[in-house]
Amino acid sequence: MSLNLNVTIDNASGFCFGVVYAIEMAEDILLNDEYLYCLGDIVHNDEEVHRLKAKGLRIIDHDALMELKDEKVLIRAHGEAPSTYELALKNNLTLIDASCPVVLKLQNRIKNSYDSDEQILIFGKHGHAEVIGLQGQTDGKAIVFQDITELDTVELPNKFTLYSQTTKSTDKFYQIKDQLIARGYDVKANDTICRQVSNRYEELERFVQGFDKIVFVSGKKSSNGKVLYDVCKKYNQNSYFVSNKDEIDSSWFSTNEKVGICGATSTPMWLMEEVKSQLESL
């Protein structure tokens, strides 16, 4: 028996402009070149990475970069630390820099703060590519934390400058700022969160409330995906996380239900279209 689902994709979901820019640069080069090296996954979505690998994209890590000479290497939207650019000069590497302009602006602000002898705190995910690039602007001296409880055991100076990874929640950033001020610290807070990302929270909140069920499509490595999925669950308990169409379970749905599909800033539209087709075939 057909479930006859009424399926709608959220038009505001899908790649942010920084990811679109990086992927377009890679595809343009691969039209003429047989291959192109990329430092780290070009986007935190395995399905999109597989698609681009088939076109000739070769994903390498920093260890492999050290051995590479006389090649072209794409810097993805997350940005890189200064040490990567120094290594490129040493190894005669041509860097195709697709760093997101929002990330580059943040790197510059952090470097200026560091050069002015400010103690820097960064609200961000440990080990995230963007955060490693940000910390690199401070010679690794910035204090990175994912949750304010991590600071309970850290001896902080009385005065410091607070920054955030560009994809963090604006509300959470300002909560942390207020909590640190309440603890007696002199906090200079720089809201450097990407508005294209932060606006998604409100858009998603409105979108998910209009459906019986929500299917959220994202790569499991995407920190933005985890945050946005939490928004879905908060405003529609019947939300399900999938990485591709094969993870859909027909038992989640009942006949004639309205189903909304949405995704992370690293989720390609073609992947959400595939999920839509799969749901409509149930």
C-alpha positions in Angstrom: 0.0 0.0 0.0 1.3 3.4 -0.9 1.8 5.9 1.9 0.9 8.8 -0.4 3.2 11.3 1.5 3.0 15.0 0.7 6.7 16.0 0.6 8.2 19.5 0.7 11.9 20.6 0.7 12.8 23.7 2.7 14.1 26.1 0.0 16.2 27.9 2.7 18.2 24.7 3.4 21.3 23.6 1.6 24.8 25.0 1.0 25.8 28.4 2.5 27.6 30.8 0.0 31.0 29.9 1.4 30.6 26.2 0.5 29.0 27.0 -2.9 32.1 29.2 -3.7 34.6 26.4 -2.7 32.8 23.7 -4.7 32.4 25.9 -7.8 36.1 26.7 -7.7 37.0 23.0 -7.4 34.6 22.1 -10.3 36.0 24.9 -12.5 39.6 23.6 -12.1 38.6 20.0 -12.6 37.0 20.9 -16.0 40.6 21.4 -17.3 42.8 19.5 -14.8 42.7 15.7 -14.3 42.9 16.1 -10.5 43.0 18.7 -7.7 44.3 18.2 -4.2 42.0 19.5 -1.4 43.2 20.0 2.2 40.6 18.2 4.3 37.0 17.3 3.2 35.8 20.2 1.0 32.5 20.0 2.9 31.3 17.9 5.9 29.1 15.7 3.7 30.3 12.3 2.6 27.9 12.1 -0.3 29.1 15.4 -1.9 32.7 14.5 -1.2 32.2 11.1 -3.1 30.7 13.0 -6.0 33.6 15.4 -6.3 36.2 12.6 -5.8 34.7 11.0 -8.9 35.5 14.2 -10.8 39.2 14.1 -9.6 39.2 15.8 -6.2 41.9 14.2 -4.0 41.4 14.8 -0.3 44.7 15.0 1.7 45.5 15.8 5.3 48.2 18.1 6.8 50.7 15.2 7.0 50.3 14.4 3.3 50.6 18.2 2.5 54.1 18.2 4.1 55.3 15.7 1.5 53.6 17.4 -1.5 55.6 19.6 -3.8 54.9 21.6 -7.0 51.1 20.9 -7.0 47.8 22.9 -6.7 46.0 22.6 -3.4 42.5 23.9 -2.6 41.9 25.6 0.7 38.3 24.9 1.7 35.8 27.4 3.2 36.9 26.7 6.8 40.2 28.5 6.3 43.7 27.6 7.4 46.3 28.6 9.9 49.3 30.8 8.8 51.6 27.7 9.1 49.8 26.2 6.0 50.6 29.2 3.9 54.3 29.1 5.1 54.5 25.4 4.1 53.0 26.1 0.7 55.8 28.6 0.0 58.4 26.2 1.1 57.1 23.3 -1.0 56.3 25.5 -4.1 52.5 24.7 -3.8 49.9 26.8 -5.6 47.1 27.5 -3.1 43.6 27.9 -4.5 42.1 29.8 -1.6 38.4 29.2 -1.2 38.4 30.4 2.5 35.0 31.9 3.3 35.1 35.7 3.5 33.3 35.6 6.9 36.0 33.3 8.2 38.8 35.4 6.8 37.4 38.5 8.4 37.2 36.6 11.7 40.8 35.4 11.4 42.0 38.9 10.7 40.2 40.3 13.8 41.6 37.6 16.0 45.1 38.2 14.7 44.7 42.0 15.4 43.5 41.2 18.9 46.5 38.9 19.5 48.9 41.4 18.1 47.5 43.9 20.6 48.3 41.5 23.5 44.7 40.7 24.3 44.0 37.3 25.9 41.6 35.5 23.5 38.8 33.0 24.2 37.1 31.2 21.3 33.7 29.5 21.7 34.0 26.7 19.2 34.3 22.9 18.6 37.6 21.4 19.6 39.5 20.1 16.6 37.2 21.7 14.0 39.0 22.9 10.9 37.8 26.5 11.3 38.8 26.6 15.0 42.3 25.2 14.2 42.7 28.0 11.7 41.5 30.6 14.2 43.8 29.4 17.0 46.6 29.5 14.5 46.3 33.3 14.3 47.4 33.3 18.0 50.3 30.9 17.8 48.0 28.4 19.6 47.6 30.7 22.6 43.9 31.3 22.4 41.7 29.3 24.9 39.1 27.2 23.0 36.0 25.9 24.7 32.8 24.1 23.6 30.9 24.6 26.8 31.2 27.2 29.5 31.7 24.4 32.2 35.1 23.7 30.6 36.2 27.1 31.9 35.5 26.2 35.5 39.0 24.6 35.8 40.8 27.2 33.8 42.6 30.1 35.4 41.4 33.1 33.3 42.8 36.6 33.3 40.4 39.3 34.7 40.1 40.8 31.2 39.8 39.0 27.8 38.3 39.1 24.3 35.6 36.6 23.4 35.2 35.3 19.8 33.1 32.5 18.3 33.3 30.0 15.5 31.2 31.4 12.7 28.6 28.6 12.8 27.7 28.7 16.5 24.3 29.7 17.9 24.0 33.5 18.4 21.8 32.9 21.5 24.4 30.6 23.1 27.2 33.1 22.4 25.4 35.9 24.2 24.4 33.6 27.1 28.1 32.7 27.6 29.1 36.4 27.4 26.5 37.3 30.1 27.6 34.4 32.3 31.2 35.4 32.2 30.4 39.0 33.0 28.2 37.7 35.9 31.3 35.8 37.1 33.1 39.2 37.4 35.2 39.1 34.2 35.8 42.1 32.0 34.6 40.7 28.7 35.0 42.3 25.3 32.7 40.2 23.1 33.0 40.1 19.3 29.9 38.6 17.7 31.5 37.0 14.6 28.7 34.5 13.8 27.7 34.2 10.2 24.2 35.6 9.8 23.4 33.3 6.9 23.9 30.4 9.3 22.3 32.0 12.4 19.2 33.1 10.4 18.6 29.4 9.5 17.7 28.7 13.2 14.6 31.0 12.9 13.7 29.9 9.4 13.9 26.3 10.5 11.8 26.9 13.6 9.0 28.2 11.4 9.4 25.5 8.7 9.3 22.4 10.9 6.1 23.4 12.7 4.1 23.0 9.5 4.6 19.3 9.0 3.6 15.9 10.6 7.2 14.6 10.2 10.6 16.1 9.4 13.5 14.4 7.7 16.7 16.3 8.3 19.5 15.5 5.9 23.1 16.0 6.9 26.6 14.5 7.1 27.4 13.0 10.5 30.6 15.1 10.7 28.8 18.4 10.3 28.7 20.4 13.6 26.3 22.8 12.0 24.1 19.8 11.1 24.0 18.6 14.8 22.9 22.1 15.9 20.2 22.5 13.3 18.9 19.0 13.9 18.5 20.0 17.6 16.4 23.0 16.4 14.2 20.5 14.4 13.7 18.2 17.4 12.9 21.2 19.7 10.0 22.5 17.5 8.9 19.2 15.9 9.5 16.0 18.0 8.8 13.8 15.0 12.2 14.7 13.3 14.5 12.1 11.9 18.2 12.5 11.0 19.5 10.8 7.8 22.7 11.0 5.8 21.2 9.7 2.6 18.0 8.1 1.1 19.0 4.6 2.2 18.6 5.5 5.9 14.9 6.3 5.5 12.6 3.9 7.4 9.1 3.6 6.1 7.8 2.8 9.6 8.4 6.4 10.6 5.4 7.5 8.5 1.7 7.1 8.2 -0.6 7.5 5.2 -1.2 11.0 3.8 1.2 12.7 6.1 2.9 16.0 5.4 6.7 15.6 5.4 9.2 18.4 5.4 12.8 17.9 4.3 15.6 20.2 5.5 19.3 20.1 5.9 22.6 21.7 7.1 24.7 24.4 5.4 26.8 21.5 4.2 23.9 19.5 2.6 23.7 19.6 -1.2 20.2 20.2 -2.7 20.6 17.2 -5.0 20.8 15.0 -1.9 17.6 16.4 -0.5 16.0 15.9 -3.9 17.0 12.2 -3.7 15.5 11.9 -0.2 12.3 13.5 -1.5 12.0 11.0 -4.4 12.6 8.1 -2.0 9.8 9.4 0.3 7.4 9.9 -2.6 8.0 6.3 -3.8 7.0 4.8 -0.4 
